[in-house]
Amino acid sequence: MTDTTSPAPLRVLQWATGGVGRAAVEAILSHPDLTLVGAWVHSPAKVGRDVGDVLDLGTLGAPCVGTLEEVCGLAPDAVVYAPLVPDEAQVVALLRAGIDVVTPVGWIYPDPARLGAIDAACAEGGSTLHGTGIHPGGITERFPLMLSAVSARVTHVRAEEFSDIRTYGAPDVVRHVMGFGATPEEALASPMAALLGAGFKASVRMVVAELGFDADPRIETLQEVAVATAPIDSPIGPIEPGLVAARRFHWRALVDGEPVVTATVNWLMGEEHLDPPWHFGPEGERFEVEITGDPDVVVTIRGLQPESVAAGLVRNPGIVSTANHCVNAIPAVVAAEPGVRTYLDLPMIAGHPAPHLARGR
Ligand SMILES: NC(=O)c1ccc[n+]([C@@H]2O[C@H](COP(=O)([O-])OP(=O)(O)OC[C@H]3O[C@@H](n4cnc5c(N)ncnc54)[C@H](OP(=O)(O)O)[C@@H]3O)[C@@H](O)[C@H]2O)c1
């Protein structure tokens, strides 16, 4: 007799319930092949509560826990790992426990020479680690590589973000990771720039390697800042005159001194009261992917920035799409061979239809 029952949904735990974490919970709940088993939370006050109650999504019957032991006790197949900053020891422990990890905080295209503990943990647990996101992750390498397939004799690949950071309601990330509100000297010397740049550099390296550019292995980082000329309202409170209110980073791979792959961010706390007077230009907020070759190909991605600052602070589509890219990868990651698996190793990752349009509705 043919077995017509559907396979059991994959059990997923959300690690951290910030902006990405909340959107990932929503994505897990709406995914036909996944079920939410709980969340790891950083704040002790959330431990023991229901995930849905903490996130104002209605009671879900999934607990918030605060320790790795409790996470393992919920027996997840996979974890969406989205804390403020990555802690390799936590990821290693999850992998050793046989739990697959999908994350927007690193490991997009890691250097195999630096993966000793992670590789060993994957081997021990028979588990898989996949780094993803949108910027970095997806827009900085997966989509450029896909687009490059319709061009030839490529001379430059560019991925670039133009975003108003007033819409990003994650003050810790905005202040400590992105470096807003500091003096220009502090921002330009911040060690967090290395953490921030690691993901973008990995993306640049993936494009270099896949296209086969003879690039200098050292990825160049160029940083610029603009300061406030009057107090600017922001998710970290008013940014006072003289302090950093806009950042531009370029991460570039060079062949004979010429850039061949570039990832750029233009993060502005609005377009007023900035020195220099940076702006997004007439096209406004967007992401762009450009292949210079035969022919040149340019794609502008819209919809990942909110309609307004107020809307973005309630639900930011860039954060939602980051979470979706993680969650939609879970079935492929669970099915993959153990080890670190990048976009290059996994099959095409797609979304899924709204329930009322889905097969078997
Ligand atoms: N690759 C991409 O495209 C992409 C896009 C967006 C974001 N990200 C990254 O995703 C991560 C999460 O972003 P987000 O927007 O969700 O930030 P967020 O809203 O600030 O949330 C951060 C989360 O981390 C928790 N947390 C705070 N301090 C912590 C600590 N010391 N150790 C562990 N966890 C801590 C918070 O817990 P509590 O709620 O309990 O305080 C919160 O759940 C960041 O690293 C961000 O850079 C990547």
The ligand as a Gaussian input file, in Angstrom:
#p B3LYP/6-31G(d) Opt

LIG

0 1
 N       22.757000      38.960000       7.241000
 C       21.737000      39.812000       7.221000
 O       21.191000      40.124000       6.161000
 C       21.223000      40.413000       8.516000
 C       20.144000      41.300000       8.476000
 C       19.660000      41.808000       9.688000
 C       20.250000      41.450000      10.882000
 N       21.316000      40.606000      10.881000
 C       21.969000      40.217000      12.150000
 O       21.049000      39.431000      12.894000
 C       21.302000      39.613000      14.300000
 C       19.992000      39.941000      15.001000
 O       19.481000      41.151000      14.488000
 P       18.107000      41.758000      15.048000
 O       17.658000      42.804000      14.099000
 O       17.182000      40.656000      15.386000
 O       18.633000      42.443000      16.398000
 P       17.786000      42.777000      17.719000
 O       16.380000      43.088000      17.363000
 O       18.577000      43.764000      18.491000
 O       17.793000      41.405000      18.518000
 C       18.958000      40.925000      19.112000
 C       18.637000      39.698000      19.925000
 O       19.838000      39.301000      20.605000
 C       19.532000      39.142000      21.982000
 N       20.692000      39.610000      22.757000
 C       20.937000      40.810000      23.297000
 N       22.121000      40.822000      23.923000
 C       22.628000      39.594000      23.766000
 C       23.814000      38.963000      24.187000
 N       24.728000      39.611000      24.903000
 N       23.999000      37.656000      23.858000
 C       23.086000      36.999000      23.124000
 N       21.941000      37.543000      22.683000
 C       21.727000      38.823000      23.003000
 C       18.305000      39.948000      22.274000
 O       17.632000      39.291000      23.315000
 P       16.532000      40.008000      24.197000
 O       15.367000      40.254000      23.280000
 O       16.213000      39.016000      25.255000
 O       17.143000      41.279000      24.683000
 C       17.560000      39.886000      20.961000
 O       16.744000      38.754000      20.934000
 C       22.335000      40.744000      14.397000
 O       23.606000      40.171000      14.580000
 C       22.270000      41.413000      13.038000
 O       23.498000      42.009000      12.679000
 C       21.801000      40.070000       9.725000

